[in-house]
Each structure stands twice: as structure tokens, then as C-alpha cells.
Amino acid sequence: MRIHTAKGARQGRRGAAMVEFALVFLLFLVIIAGLVEIGRGVWAFTTIAHATRQGVRFAQTRGPGNPATADQVRDAVRNAAIGLNPNLVTVTTSWPLGFTRGGLVTVRATYPFDLVTSGFVIRQSTITLAASTRAIIAN
């Protein structure tokens, strides 16, 4: 009789351990999914930031005799956004003081970043990432 009671107690502990493992494992999976989303978001943001720097560099090195157009800058930014959908990258370029030597050129890009775990970790499904770079026109 005593062996039967010890065996039943052991089985009860095993069941409790299984429930605890299931709860901890679920929490672990949520944390891993969140870390993956954060990593993807940081990667996409740094890609957009790099692309705006490339677009400004493209516009900055053109001289007043051969100024860059907004379409050329947009294409340069989209080409530099490697790994992202170039059709979703929205680019705006401005020359507040005109395209003259010593003037400024500003390139701003936005990208709608789709979350893989939307509804699982957070309720939002898309985050708009934006980056902007400003530089002095060199030539």
C-alpha cells in the first residue's frame, strides 16, 4: 500500500512539472519571437538610414551644372535599400536654398515594416520606419 501511495505522489509531481514546463516554454517562445521582431526592425531601420545617406551622397556630389533630380535621388535610395521591397520605400528630396554650392539637400525615406508576429506579441501589424539625412552640397 505504501509503494502505491509513493508512486501516485510521484506521478502528481511529474504532472505539475509538465504544466510548469508548458507555461515557462510558452513565455520563452514569446520572448524569442519578440527578440526576432526587434532584430528585424532594427535591421530594416538601419537599412533605410543607410539608403538615405546614399541618396544624400548621390545628390551632394552632383554639381550645379548637372544637378540631381528628385527621381534620380529616389532611385539611388531604393537601390541602396537592399533586402527591402523598393516599391514600398517612399522618398522625398528637398533643396531648401536651391541647388547651389553650400546649399542643403535633405532626403527623407519611409518604409512600412510588416510585423510577422502581429496579433501574437503586439496588436499592431505595421510600423512606419522613417529616416532623414541632410548634407551640404559640395560641388
N, CA, C and O atoms as CSV, one atom per row, in Angstrom:
chain,resi,resn,atom,element,x,y,z
A,1,MET,N,N,0.813,-1.187,0.000
A,1,MET,CA,C,0.000,0.000,0.000
A,1,MET,C,C,0.858,1.253,0.000
A,1,MET,O,O,0.543,2.245,-0.656
A,2,ARG,N,N,1.924,1.186,0.732
A,2,ARG,CA,C,2.805,2.336,0.830
A,2,ARG,C,C,3.477,2.658,-0.514
A,2,ARG,O,O,3.630,3.829,-0.860
A,3,ILE,N,N,3.870,1.651,-1.251
A,3,ILE,CA,C,4.508,1.845,-2.562
A,3,ILE,C,C,3.523,2.493,-3.522
A,3,ILE,O,O,3.897,3.364,-4.308
A,4,HIS,N,N,2.282,2.075,-3.462
A,4,HIS,CA,C,1.261,2.651,-4.333
A,4,HIS,C,C,1.072,4.146,-4.053
A,4,HIS,O,O,0.910,4.919,-4.997
A,5,THR,N,N,1.088,4.563,-2.823
A,5,THR,CA,C,0.937,5.970,-2.458
A,5,THR,C,C,2.136,6.776,-2.937
A,5,THR,O,O,1.962,7.880,-3.453
A,6,ALA,N,N,3.336,6.257,-2.779
A,6,ALA,CA,C,4.533,6.972,-3.246
A,6,ALA,C,C,4.522,7.110,-4.756
A,6,ALA,O,O,4.919,8.141,-5.298
A,7,LYS,N,N,4.066,6.068,-5.431
A,7,LYS,CA,C,4.008,6.119,-6.892
A,7,LYS,C,C,2.996,7.166,-7.361
A,7,LYS,O,O,3.258,7.901,-8.312
A,8,GLY,N,N,1.859,7.231,-6.705
A,8,GLY,CA,C,0.840,8.222,-7.057
A,8,GLY,C,C,1.330,9.637,-6.801
A,8,GLY,O,O,1.045,10.539,-7.588
A,9,ALA,N,N,2.059,9.844,-5.720
A,9,ALA,CA,C,2.606,11.172,-5.417
A,9,ALA,C,C,3.638,11.568,-6.460
A,9,ALA,O,O,3.707,12.721,-6.885
A,10,ARG,N,N,4.445,10.581,-6.869
A,10,ARG,CA,C,5.460,10.861,-7.894
A,10,ARG,C,C,4.802,11.250,-9.219
A,10,ARG,O,O,5.274,12.166,-9.892
A,11,GLN,N,N,3.743,10.582,-9.594
A,11,GLN,CA,C,3.048,10.905,-10.829
A,11,GLN,C,C,2.423,12.291,-10.754
A,11,GLN,O,O,2.387,13.009,-11.754
A,12,GLY,N,N,1.935,12.671,-9.594
A,12,GLY,CA,C,1.379,14.015,-9.422
A,12,GLY,C,C,2.446,15.080,-9.586
A,12,GLY,O,O,2.192,16.136,-10.167
A,13,ARG,N,N,3.639,14.808,-9.077
A,13,ARG,CA,C,4.735,15.763,-9.248
A,13,ARG,C,C,5.165,15.863,-10.708
A,13,ARG,O,O,5.499,16.942,-11.197
A,14,ARG,N,N,5.152,14.726,-11.391
A,14,ARG,CA,C,5.507,14.738,-12.805
A,14,ARG,C,C,4.521,15.574,-13.602
A,14,ARG,O,O,4.921,16.310,-14.503
A,15,GLY,N,N,3.250,15.471,-13.284
A,15,GLY,CA,C,2.220,16.267,-13.960
A,15,GLY,C,C,2.392,17.749,-13.680
A,15,GLY,O,O,2.195,18.571,-14.575
A,16,ALA,N,N,2.752,18.103,-12.461
A,16,ALA,CA,C,2.986,19.507,-12.117
A,16,ALA,C,C,4.196,20.042,-12.867
A,16,ALA,O,O,4.192,21.180,-13.336
A,17,ALA,N,N,5.225,19.219,-12.978
A,17,ALA,CA,C,6.421,19.640,-13.709
A,17,ALA,C,C,6.090,19.871,-15.185
A,17,ALA,O,O,6.620,20.791,-15.808
A,18,MET,N,N,5.216,19.037,-15.738
A,18,MET,CA,C,4.842,19.200,-17.140
A,18,MET,C,C,4.065,20.505,-17.348
A,18,MET,O,O,4.290,21.202,-18.338
A,19,VAL,N,N,3.177,20.834,-16.453
A,19,VAL,CA,C,2.409,22.084,-16.550
A,19,VAL,C,C,3.345,23.279,-16.402
A,19,VAL,O,O,3.232,24.249,-17.152
A,20,GLU,N,N,4.269,23.222,-15.443
A,20,GLU,CA,C,5.223,24.313,-15.264
A,20,GLU,C,C,6.094,24.485,-16.500
A,20,GLU,O,O,6.348,25.610,-16.931
A,21,PHE,N,N,6.556,23.369,-17.077
A,21,PHE,CA,C,7.357,23.445,-18.290
A,21,PHE,C,C,6.562,24.094,-19.421
A,21,PHE,O,O,7.098,24.929,-20.148
A,22,ALA,N,N,5.303,23.723,-19.576
A,22,ALA,CA,C,4.479,24.289,-20.651
A,22,ALA,C,C,4.331,25.799,-20.481
A,22,ALA,O,O,4.404,26.536,-21.464
A,23,LEU,N,N,4.129,26.266,-19.270
A,23,LEU,CA,C,3.979,27.708,-19.032
A,23,LEU,C,C,5.288,28.458,-19.278
A,23,LEU,O,O,5.294,29.514,-19.911
A,24,VAL,N,N,6.383,27.915,-18.782
A,24,VAL,CA,C,7.686,28.568,-18.967
A,24,VAL,C,C,8.091,28.531,-20.434
A,24,VAL,O,O,8.638,29.507,-20.948
A,25,PHE,N,N,7.829,27.419,-21.113
A,25,PHE,CA,C,8.181,27.312,-22.529
A,25,PHE,C,C,7.381,28.297,-23.373
A,25,PHE,O,O,7.916,28.872,-24.321
A,26,LEU,N,N,6.114,28.498,-23.044
A,26,LEU,CA,C,5.304,29.480,-23.756
A,26,LEU,C,C,5.871,30.891,-23.572
A,26,LEU,O,O,5.963,31.656,-24.532
A,27,LEU,N,N,6.241,31.223,-22.366
A,27,LEU,CA,C,6.870,32.522,-22.096
A,27,LEU,C,C,8.182,32.652,-22.861
A,27,LEU,O,O,8.477,33.710,-23.417
A,28,PHE,N,N,8.961,31.588,-22.889
A,28,PHE,CA,C,10.220,31.578,-23.632
A,28,PHE,C,C,9.983,31.831,-25.119
A,28,PHE,O,O,10.715,32.605,-25.736
A,29,LEU,N,N,8.978,31.193,-25.698
A,29,LEU,CA,C,8.675,31.391,-27.122
A,29,LEU,C,C,8.241,32.828,-27.412
A,29,LEU,O,O,8.627,33.391,-28.436
A,30,VAL,N,N,7.457,33.418,-26.537
A,30,VAL,CA,C,7.034,34.811,-26.724
A,30,VAL,C,C,8.241,35.744,-26.671
A,30,VAL,O,O,8.336,36.679,-27.467
A,31,ILE,N,N,9.155,35.500,-25.747
A,31,ILE,CA,C,10.357,36.338,-25.652
A,31,ILE,C,C,11.219,36.183,-26.899
A,31,ILE,O,O,11.716,37.181,-27.422
A,32,ILE,N,N,11.409,34.977,-27.383
A,32,ILE,CA,C,12.206,34.750,-28.595
A,32,ILE,C,C,11.556,35.413,-29.804
A,32,ILE,O,O,12.247,36.038,-30.609
A,33,ALA,N,N,10.242,35.286,-29.944
A,33,ALA,CA,C,9.544,35.927,-31.066
A,33,ALA,C,C,9.688,37.439,-30.997
A,33,ALA,O,O,9.890,38.086,-32.024
A,34,GLY,N,N,9.587,38.011,-29.808
A,34,GLY,CA,C,9.779,39.453,-29.653
A,34,GLY,C,C,11.178,39.887,-30.008
A,34,GLY,O,O,11.358,40.921,-30.652
A,35,LEU,N,N,12.177,39.119,-29.604
A,35,LEU,CA,C,13.563,39.457,-29.940
A,35,LEU,C,C,13.814,39.381,-31.447
A,35,LEU,O,O,14.538,40.207,-32.003
A,36,VAL,N,N,13.220,38.402,-32.094
A,36,VAL,CA,C,13.366,38.297,-33.556
A,36,VAL,C,C,12.733,39.505,-34.233
A,36,VAL,O,O,13.318,40.062,-35.162
A,37,GLU,N,N,11.543,39.925,-33.786
A,37,GLU,CA,C,10.887,41.101,-34.374
A,37,GLU,C,C,11.717,42.369,-34.152
A,37,GLU,O,O,11.863,43.188,-35.059
A,38,ILE,N,N,12.250,42.520,-32.957
A,38,ILE,CA,C,13.073,43.694,-32.678
A,38,ILE,C,C,14.311,43.687,-33.570
A,38,ILE,O,O,14.693,44.726,-34.109
A,39,GLY,N,N,14.931,42.537,-33.725
A,39,GLY,CA,C,16.100,42.436,-34.601
A,39,GLY,C,C,15.780,42.773,-36.044
A,39,GLY,O,O,16.541,43.483,-36.702
A,40,ARG,N,N,14.655,42.266,-36.544
A,40,ARG,CA,C,14.246,42.587,-37.920
A,40,ARG,C,C,13.956,44.076,-38.076
A,40,ARG,O,O,14.293,44.676,-39.097
A,41,GLY,N,N,13.325,44.672,-37.055
A,41,GLY,CA,C,13.004,46.100,-37.114
A,41,GLY,C,C,14.251,46.969,-37.105
A,41,GLY,O,O,14.339,47.945,-37.849
A,42,VAL,N,N,15.205,46.618,-36.272
A,42,VAL,CA,C,16.474,47.378,-36.230
A,42,VAL,C,C,17.205,47.244,-37.557
A,42,VAL,O,O,17.755,48.220,-38.067
A,43,TRP,N,N,17.213,46.035,-38.120
A,43,TRP,CA,C,17.864,45.834,-39.414
A,43,TRP,C,C,17.193,46.683,-40.508
A,43,TRP,O,O,17.881,47.333,-41.295
A,44,ALA,N,N,15.865,46.677,-40.558
A,44,ALA,CA,C,15.148,47.460,-41.577
A,44,ALA,C,C,15.393,48.951,-41.383
A,44,ALA,O,O,15.570,49.675,-42.363
A,45,PHE,N,N,15.407,49.429,-40.129
A,45,PHE,CA,C,15.648,50.853,-39.884
A,45,PHE,C,C,17.062,51.256,-40.294
A,45,PHE,O,O,17.250,52.299,-40.921
A,46,THR,N,N,18.053,50.444,-39.949
A,46,THR,CA,C,19.424,50.806,-40.348
A,46,THR,C,C,19.597,50.746,-41.862
A,46,THR,O,O,20.394,51.495,-42.429
A,47,THR,N,N,18.855,49.860,-42.514
A,47,THR,CA,C,18.901,49.808,-43.981
A,47,THR,C,C,18.318,51.080,-44.582
A,47,THR,O,O,18.885,51.633,-45.525
A,48,ILE,N,N,17.192,51.552,-44.048
A,48,ILE,CA,C,16.585,52.797,-44.543
A,48,ILE,C,C,17.498,53.986,-44.248
A,48,ILE,O,O,17.655,54.866,-45.094
A,49,ALA,N,N,18.097,54.024,-43.067
A,49,ALA,CA,C,19.004,55.125,-42.721
A,49,ALA,C,C,20.211,55.133,-43.647
A,49,ALA,O,O,20.639,56.195,-44.097
A,50,HIS,N,N,20.762,53.962,-43.935
A,50,HIS,CA,C,21.889,53.867,-44.861
A,50,HIS,C,C,21.468,54.321,-46.263
A,50,HIS,O,O,22.224,55.010,-46.948
A,51,ALA,N,N,20.282,53.939,-46.677
A,51,ALA,CA,C,19.797,54.314,-48.012
A,51,ALA,C,C,19.637,55.835,-48.133
A,51,ALA,O,O,19.945,56.400,-49.182
A,52,THR,N,N,19.162,56.503,-47.078
A,52,THR,CA,C,19.046,57.966,-47.149
A,52,THR,C,C,20.430,58.614,-47.214
A,52,THR,O,O,20.607,59.620,-47.901
A,53,ARG,N,N,21.400,58.053,-46.515
A,53,ARG,CA,C,22.766,58.594,-46.606
A,53,ARG,C,C,23.308,58.435,-48.016
A,53,ARG,O,O,23.976,59.332,-48.529
A,54,GLN,N,N,23.025,57.295,-48.649
A,54,GLN,CA,C,23.467,57.087,-50.033
A,54,GLN,C,C,22.773,58.061,-50.981
A,54,GLN,O,O,23.392,58.569,-51.916
A,55,GLY,N,N,21.491,58.319,-50.742
A,55,GLY,CA,C,20.759,59.276,-51.579
A,55,GLY,C,C,21.299,60.683,-51.431
A,55,GLY,O,O,21.439,61.397,-52.424
A,56,VAL,N,N,21.604,61.096,-50.215
A,56,VAL,CA,C,22.182,62.427,-49.995
A,56,VAL,C,C,23.551,62.512,-50.639
A,56,VAL,O,O,23.890,63.521,-51.256
A,57,ARG,N,N,24.337,61.460,-50.498
A,57,ARG,CA,C,25.669,61.450,-51.110
A,57,ARG,C,C,25.567,61.579,-52.629
A,57,ARG,O,O,26.366,62.273,-53.258
A,58,PHE,N,N,24.571,60.899,-53.213
A,58,PHE,CA,C,24.364,60.986,-54.656
A,58,PHE,C,C,24.010,62.419,-55.053
A,58,PHE,O,O,24.572,62.952,-56.010
A,59,ALA,N,N,23.087,63.041,-54.329
A,59,ALA,CA,C,22.658,64.408,-54.654
A,59,ALA,C,C,23.750,65.424,-54.337
A,59,ALA,O,O,23.890,66.427,-55.036
A,60,GLN,N,N,24.515,65.169,-53.296
A,60,GLN,CA,C,25.539,66.104,-52.839
A,60,GLN,C,C,26.687,66.218,-53.826
A,60,GLN,O,O,27.242,67.304,-53.993
A,61,THR,N,N,27.051,65.152,-54.470
A,61,THR,CA,C,28.225,65.170,-55.345
A,61,THR,C,C,27.923,65.677,-56.754
A,61,THR,O,O,28.848,65.886,-57.538
A,62,ARG,N,N,26.683,65.873,-57.083
A,62,ARG,CA,C,26.345,66.467,-58.385
A,62,ARG,C,C,26.594,67.968,-58.308
A,62,ARG,O,O,26.279,68.603,-57.302
A,63,GLY,N,N,27.139,68.512,-59.334
A,63,GLY,CA,C,27.396,69.948,-59.342
A,63,GLY,C,C,26.207,70.737,-59.853
A,63,GLY,O,O,25.269,70.157,-60.401
A,64,PRO,N,N,26.231,72.073,-59.680
A,64,PRO,CA,C,25.129,72.901,-60.186
A,64,PRO,C,C,24.940,72.774,-61.696
A,64,PRO,O,O,23.839,73.006,-62.196
A,65,GLY,N,N,25.982,72.415,-62.424
A,65,GLY,CA,C,25.858,72.224,-63.863
A,65,GLY,C,C,25.124,70.953,-64.223
A,65,GLY,O,O,24.559,70.853,-65.312
A,66,ASN,N,N,25.123,69.984,-63.333
A,66,ASN,CA,C,24.472,68.696,-63.564
A,66,ASN,C,C,23.726,68.285,-62.288
A,66,ASN,O,O,24.087,67.289,-61.662
A,67,PRO,N,N,22.691,69.039,-61.896
A,67,PRO,CA,C,22.016,68.734,-60.622
A,67,PRO,C,C,21.240,67.418,-60.680
A,67,PRO,O,O,20.741,67.004,-61.727
A,68,ALA,N,N,21.163,66.796,-59.542
A,68,ALA,CA,C,20.387,65.558,-59.422
A,68,ALA,C,C,18.905,65.904,-59.333
A,68,ALA,O,O,18.523,66.877,-58.682
A,69,THR,N,N,18.093,65.117,-59.980
A,69,THR,CA,C,16.646,65.310,-59.882
A,69,THR,C,C,16.115,64.470,-58.728
A,69,THR,O,O,16.793,63.567,-58.237
A,70,ALA,N,N,14.908,64.775,-58.309
A,70,ALA,CA,C,14.289,64.019,-57.218
A,70,ALA,C,C,14.094,62.557,-57.618
A,70,ALA,O,O,14.203,61.669,-56.772
A,71,ASP,N,N,13.809,62.296,-58.890
A,71,ASP,CA,C,13.643,60.916,-59.351
A,71,ASP,C,C,14.956,60.143,-59.299
A,71,ASP,O,O,14.970,58.964,-58.944
A,72,GLN,N,N,16.064,60.805,-59.653
A,72,GLN,CA,C,17.368,60.145,-59.580
A,72,GLN,C,C,17.743,59.824,-58.130
A,72,GLN,O,O,18.275,58.752,-57.843
A,73,VAL,N,N,17.463,60.755,-57.229
A,73,VAL,CA,C,17.750,60.520,-55.810
A,73,VAL,C,C,16.871,59.389,-55.276
A,73,VAL,O,O,17.341,58.535,-54.524
A,74,ARG,N,N,15.595,59.385,-55.666
A,74,ARG,CA,C,14.692,58.307,-55.245
A,74,ARG,C,C,15.214,56.950,-55.712
A,74,ARG,O,O,15.198,55.980,-54.954
A,75,ASP,N,N,15.679,56.883,-56.964
A,75,ASP,CA,C,16.221,55.623,-57.479
A,75,ASP,C,C,17.487,55.216,-56.731
A,75,ASP,O,O,17.697,54.031,-56.469
A,76,ALA,N,N,18.332,56.189,-56.385
A,76,ALA,CA,C,19.550,55.880,-55.633
A,76,ALA,C,C,19.219,55.335,-54.246
A,76,ALA,O,O,19.870,54.405,-53.769
A,77,VAL,N,N,18.210,55.913,-53.602
A,77,VAL,CA,C,17.799,55.436,-52.281
A,77,VAL,C,C,17.210,54.040,-52.387
A,77,VAL,O,O,17.542,53.169,-51.583
A,78,ARG,N,N,16.360,53.816,-53.344
A,78,ARG,CA,C,15.735,52.498,-53.496
A,78,ARG,C,C,16.763,51.428,-53.841
A,78,ARG,O,O,16.649,50.288,-53.390
A,79,ASN,N,N,17.764,51.787,-54.637
A,79,ASN,CA,C,18.818,50.823,-54.969
A,79,ASN,C,C,19.676,50.492,-53.753
A,79,ASN,O,O,20.199,49.382,-53.648
A,80,ALA,N,N,19.826,51.440,-52.837
A,80,ALA,CA,C,20.637,51.212,-51.638
A,80,ALA,C,C,19.868,50.473,-50.553
A,80,ALA,O,O,20.477,49.976,-49.605
A,81,ALA,N,N,18.556,50.388,-50.665
A,81,ALA,CA,C,17.732,49.703,-49.652
A,81,ALA,C,C,17.685,48.211,-49.966
A,81,ALA,O,O,16.626,47.661,-50.270
A,82,ILE,N,N,18.830,47.576,-49.891
A,82,ILE,CA,C,18.952,46.165,-50.247
A,82,ILE,C,C,18.245,45.307,-49.198
A,82,ILE,O,O,18.442,45.489,-47.996
A,83,GLY,N,N,17.430,44.382,-49.665
A,83,GLY,CA,C,16.712,43.486,-48.771
A,83,GLY,C,C,15.295,43.941,-48.459
A,83,GLY,O,O,14.492,43.170,-47.933
A,84,LEU,N,N,14.988,45.187,-48.780
A,84,LEU,CA,C,13.641,45.710,-48.574
A,84,LEU,C,C,12.937,45.811,-49.920
A,84,LEU,O,O,13.588,45.860,-50.963
A,85,ASN,N,N,11.622,45.843,-49.897
A,85,ASN,CA,C,10.856,45.993,-51.133
A,85,ASN,C,C,11.017,47.428,-51.626
A,85,ASN,O,O,10.504,48.349,-50.992
A,86,PRO,N,N,11.723,47.643,-52.752
A,86,PRO,CA,C,11.981,49.015,-53.206
A,86,PRO,C,C,10.717,49.784,-53.577
A,86,PRO,O,O,10.706,51.014,-53.516
A,87,ASN,N,N,9.655,49.084,-53.960
A,87,ASN,CA,C,8.417,49.764,-54.330
A,87,ASN,C,C,7.698,50.360,-53.127
A,87,ASN,O,O,6.854,51.242,-53.288
A,88,LEU,N,N,8.020,49.891,-51.926
A,88,LEU,CA,C,7.387,50.403,-50.717
A,88,LEU,C,C,8.180,51.530,-50.060
A,88,LEU,O,O,7.701,52.158,-49.115
A,89,VAL,N,N,9.386,51.786,-50.555
A,89,VAL,CA,C,10.209,52.863,-49.999
A,89,VAL,C,C,9.743,54.187,-50.607
A,89,VAL,O,O,9.825,54.380,-51.820
A,90,THR,N,N,9.256,55.091,-49.764
A,90,THR,CA,C,8.804,56.409,-50.205
A,90,THR,C,C,9.912,57.412,-49.904
A,90,THR,O,O,10.388,57.503,-48.773
A,91,VAL,N,N,10.315,58.157,-50.919
A,91,VAL,CA,C,11.446,59.083,-50.780
A,91,VAL,C,C,10.994,60.486,-51.136
A,91,VAL,O,O,10.334,60.700,-52.152
A,92,THR,N,N,11.359,61.444,-50.285
A,92,THR,CA,C,11.154,62.864,-50.599
A,92,THR,C,C,12.497,63.565,-50.494
A,92,THR,O,O,13.263,63.344,-49.556
A,93,THR,N,N,12.763,64.407,-51.471
A,93,THR,CA,C,14.027,65.147,-51.524
A,93,THR,C,C,13.708,66.635,-51.591
A,93,THR,O,O,12.791,67.057,-52.297
A,94,SER,N,N,14.475,67.419,-50.848
A,94,SER,CA,C,14.247,68.863,-50.893
A,94,SER,C,C,15.580,69.608,-50.881
A,94,SER,O,O,16.553,69.182,-50.259
A,95,TRP,N,N,15.587,70.707,-51.573
A,95,TRP,CA,C,16.708,71.632,-51.613
A,95,TRP,C,C,16.168,72.979,-51.148
A,95,TRP,O,O,15.754,73.783,-51.984
A,96,PRO,N,N,16.157,73.259,-49.835
A,96,PRO,CA,C,15.509,74.469,-49.320
A,96,PRO,C,C,16.092,75.765,-49.882
A,96,PRO,O,O,15.359,76.732,-50.091
A,97,LEU,N,N,17.380,75.792,-50.125
A,97,LEU,CA,C,18.026,77.010,-50.630
A,97,LEU,C,C,18.326,76.918,-52.117
A,97,LEU,O,O,19.064,77.744,-52.655
A,98,GLY,N,N,17.771,75.939,-52.772
A,98,GLY,CA,C,18.061,75.729,-54.182
A,98,GLY,C,C,19.292,74.854,-54.328
A,98,GLY,O,O,19.991,74.573,-53.354
A,99,PHE,N,N,19.545,74.430,-55.550
A,99,PHE,CA,C,20.689,73.552,-55.785
A,99,PHE,C,C,21.910,74.407,-56.100
A,99,PHE,O,O,22.292,74.550,-57.261
A,100,THR,N,N,22.513,74.968,-55.073
A,100,THR,CA,C,23.719,75.788,-55.223
A,100,THR,C,C,24.794,75.254,-54.296
A,100,THR,O,O,24.508,74.571,-53.314
A,101,ARG,N,N,26.012,75.572,-54.619
A,101,ARG,CA,C,27.125,75.134,-53.774
A,101,ARG,C,C,26.979,75.756,-52.391
A,101,ARG,O,O,26.764,76.962,-52.263
A,102,GLY,N,N,27.098,74.932,-51.362
A,102,GLY,CA,C,26.911,75.387,-49.994
A,102,GLY,C,C,25.475,75.283,-49.511
A,102,GLY,O,O,25.208,75.459,-48.322
A,103,GLY,N,N,24.550,75.000,-50.415
A,103,GLY,CA,C,23.151,74.809,-50.018
A,103,GLY,C,C,22.957,73.436,-49.385
A,103,GLY,O,O,23.872,72.613,-49.367
A,104,LEU,N,N,21.785,73.207,-48.880
A,104,LEU,CA,C,21.482,71.939,-48.230
A,104,LEU,C,C,20.606,71.053,-49.102
A,104,LEU,O,O,19.764,71.537,-49.858
A,105,VAL,N,N,20.816,69.771,-48.983
A,105,VAL,CA,C,19.925,68.792,-49.605
A,105,VAL,C,C,19.462,67.860,-48.476
A,105,VAL,O,O,20.265,67.396,-47.667
A,106,THR,N,N,18.166,67.602,-48.443
A,106,THR,CA,C,17.584,66.730,-47.424
A,106,THR,C,C,16.854,65.583,-48.120
A,106,THR,O,O,16.053,65.797,-49.029
A,107,VAL,N,N,17.147,64.371,-47.676
A,107,VAL,CA,C,16.474,63.186,-48.206
A,107,VAL,C,C,15.798,62.489,-47.032
A,107,VAL,O,O,16.423,62.200,-46.012
A,108,ARG,N,N,14.504,62.227,-47.203
A,108,ARG,CA,C,13.716,61.528,-46.176
A,108,ARG,C,C,13.081,60.305,-46.828
A,108,ARG,O,O,12.508,60.386,-47.915
A,109,ALA,N,N,13.195,59.172,-46.139
A,109,ALA,CA,C,12.613,57.931,-46.654
A,109,ALA,C,C,11.752,57.292,-45.573
A,109,ALA,O,O,12.090,57.325,-44.389
A,110,THR,N,N,10.644,56.715,-45.995
A,110,THR,CA,C,9.783,55.964,-45.084
A,110,THR,C,C,9.565,54.570,-45.661
A,110,THR,O,O,9.618,54.357,-46.872
A,111,TYR,N,N,9.319,53.634,-44.757
A,111,TYR,CA,C,9.107,52.248,-45.167
A,111,TYR,C,C,8.107,51.603,-44.210
A,111,TYR,O,O,8.301,51.652,-42.995
A,112,PRO,N,N,7.033,50.995,-44.740
A,112,PRO,CA,C,6.088,50.294,-43.867
A,112,PRO,C,C,6.633,48.905,-43.515
A,112,PRO,O,O,6.724,48.029,-44.375
A,113,PHE,N,N,6.987,48.720,-42.262
A,113,PHE,CA,C,7.580,47.469,-41.788
A,113,PHE,C,C,6.473,46.566,-41.262
A,113,PHE,O,O,5.799,46.903,-40.288
A,114,ASP,N,N,6.288,45.422,-41.904
A,114,ASP,CA,C,5.249,44.465,-41.505
A,114,ASP,C,C,5.789,43.539,-40.420
A,114,ASP,O,O,6.857,42.943,-40.566
A,115,LEU,N,N,5.042,43.432,-39.346
A,115,LEU,CA,C,5.424,42.555,-38.245
A,115,LEU,C,C,4.951,41.131,-38.531
A,115,LEU,O,O,3.805,40.920,-38.926
A,116,VAL,N,N,5.819,40.177,-38.334
A,116,VAL,CA,C,5.470,38.780,-38.551
A,116,VAL,C,C,4.570,38.280,-37.431
A,116,VAL,O,O,3.649,37.500,-37.671
A,117,THR,N,N,4.833,38.724,-36.218
A,117,THR,CA,C,4.085,38.234,-35.063
A,117,THR,C,C,2.946,39.162,-34.671
A,117,THR,O,O,2.571,39.210,-33.500
A,118,SER,N,N,2.389,39.899,-35.623
A,118,SER,CA,C,1.289,40.802,-35.284
A,118,SER,C,C,0.111,40.007,-34.737
A,118,SER,O,O,-0.258,38.960,-35.270
A,119,GLY,N,N,-0.457,40.520,-33.681
A,119,GLY,CA,C,-1.553,39.839,-33.025
A,119,GLY,C,C,-1.093,38.823,-31.993
A,119,GLY,O,O,-1.865,38.442,-31.113
A,120,PHE,N,N,0.147,38.383,-32.090
A,120,PHE,CA,C,0.672,37.413,-31.135
A,120,PHE,C,C,1.422,38.110,-30.006
A,120,PHE,O,O,1.171,37.851,-28.829
A,121,VAL,N,N,2.337,38.990,-30.372
A,121,VAL,CA,C,3.111,39.726,-29.377
A,121,VAL,C,C,2.471,41.092,-29.115
A,121,VAL,O,O,2.228,41.457,-27.964
A,122,ILE,N,N,2.197,41.849,-30.193
A,122,ILE,CA,C,1.512,43.136,-30.068
A,122,ILE,C,C,0.382,43.178,-31.078
A,122,ILE,O,O,0.336,42.357,-31.995
A,123,ARG,N,N,-0.520,44.115,-30.922
A,123,ARG,CA,C,-1.712,44.167,-31.781
A,123,ARG,C,C,-1.472,44.876,-33.106
A,123,ARG,O,O,-2.233,44.673,-34.052
A,124,GLN,N,N,-0.451,45.688,-33.197
A,124,GLN,CA,C,-0.201,46.450,-34.413
A,124,GLN,C,C,0.447,45.547,-35.455
A,124,GLN,O,O,1.286,44.715,-35.109
A,125,SER,N,N,0.070,45.698,-36.739
A,125,SER,CA,C,0.619,44.821,-37.768
A,125,SER,C,C,1.671,45.505,-38.634
A,125,SER,O,O,2.472,44.818,-39.268
A,126,THR,N,N,1.695,46.833,-38.680
A,126,THR,CA,C,2.670,47.567,-39.485
A,126,THR,C,C,3.190,48.766,-38.700
A,126,THR,O,O,2.436,49.473,-38.032
A,127,ILE,N,N,4.489,48.970,-38.799
A,127,ILE,CA,C,5.132,50.140,-38.198
A,127,ILE,C,C,5.822,50.892,-39.317
A,127,ILE,O,O,6.540,50.290,-40.116
A,128,THR,N,N,5.617,52.199,-39.388
A,128,THR,CA,C,6.273,53.007,-40.413
A,128,THR,C,C,7.630,53.463,-39.895
A,128,THR,O,O,7.726,54.197,-38.911
A,129,LEU,N,N,8.672,53.013,-40.579
A,129,LEU,CA,C,10.031,53.409,-40.236
A,129,LEU,C,C,10.406,54.614,-41.090
A,129,LEU,O,O,10.103,54.640,-42.283
A,130,ALA,N,N,11.052,55.599,-40.506
A,130,ALA,CA,C,11.426,56.808,-41.238
A,130,ALA,C,C,12.844,57.201,-40.866
A,130,ALA,O,O,13.260,57.080,-39.713
A,131,ALA,N,N,13.579,57.673,-41.867
A,131,ALA,CA,C,14.934,58.177,-41.648
A,131,ALA,C,C,15.131,59.398,-42.524
A,131,ALA,O,O,14.551,59.497,-43.606
A,132,SER,N,N,15.939,60.312,-42.060
A,132,SER,CA,C,16.180,61.550,-42.793
A,132,SER,C,C,17.658,61.905,-42.674
A,132,SER,O,O,18.260,61.746,-41.612
A,133,THR,N,N,18.235,62.388,-43.771
A,133,THR,CA,C,19.634,62.795,-43.788
A,133,THR,C,C,19.736,64.139,-44.505
A,133,THR,O,O,19.085,64.358,-45.526
A,134,ARG,N,N,20.553,65.027,-43.964
A,134,ARG,CA,C,20.770,66.347,-44.559
A,134,ARG,C,C,22.272,66.568,-44.735
A,134,ARG,O,O,23.069,66.206,-43.869
A,135,ALA,N,N,22.645,67.162,-45.858
A,135,ALA,CA,C,24.058,67.425,-46.115
A,135,ALA,C,C,24.216,68.692,-46.941
A,135,ALA,O,O,23.273,69.157,-47.581
A,136,ILE,N,N,25.422,69.241,-46.916
A,136,ILE,CA,C,25.738,70.437,-47.705
A,136,ILE,C,C,26.180,70.007,-49.084
A,136,ILE,O,O,26.938,69.049,-49.234
A,137,ILE,N,N,25.702,70.720,-50.096
A,137,ILE,CA,C,26.059,70.418,-51.474
A,137,ILE,C,C,27.508,70.819,-51.688
A,137,ILE,O,O,27.871,71.982,-51.510
A,138,ALA,N,N,28.341,69.849,-52.072
A,138,ALA,CA,C,29.781,70.059,-52.140
A,138,ALA,C,C,30.236,70.698,-53.443
A,138,ALA,O,O,31.094,71.580,-53.417
A,139,ASN,N,N,29.704,70.296,-54.550
A,139,ASN,CA,C,30.205,70.799,-55.842
A,139,ASN,C,C,29.415,71.976,-56.345
A,139,ASN,O,O,29.714,72.508,-57.414
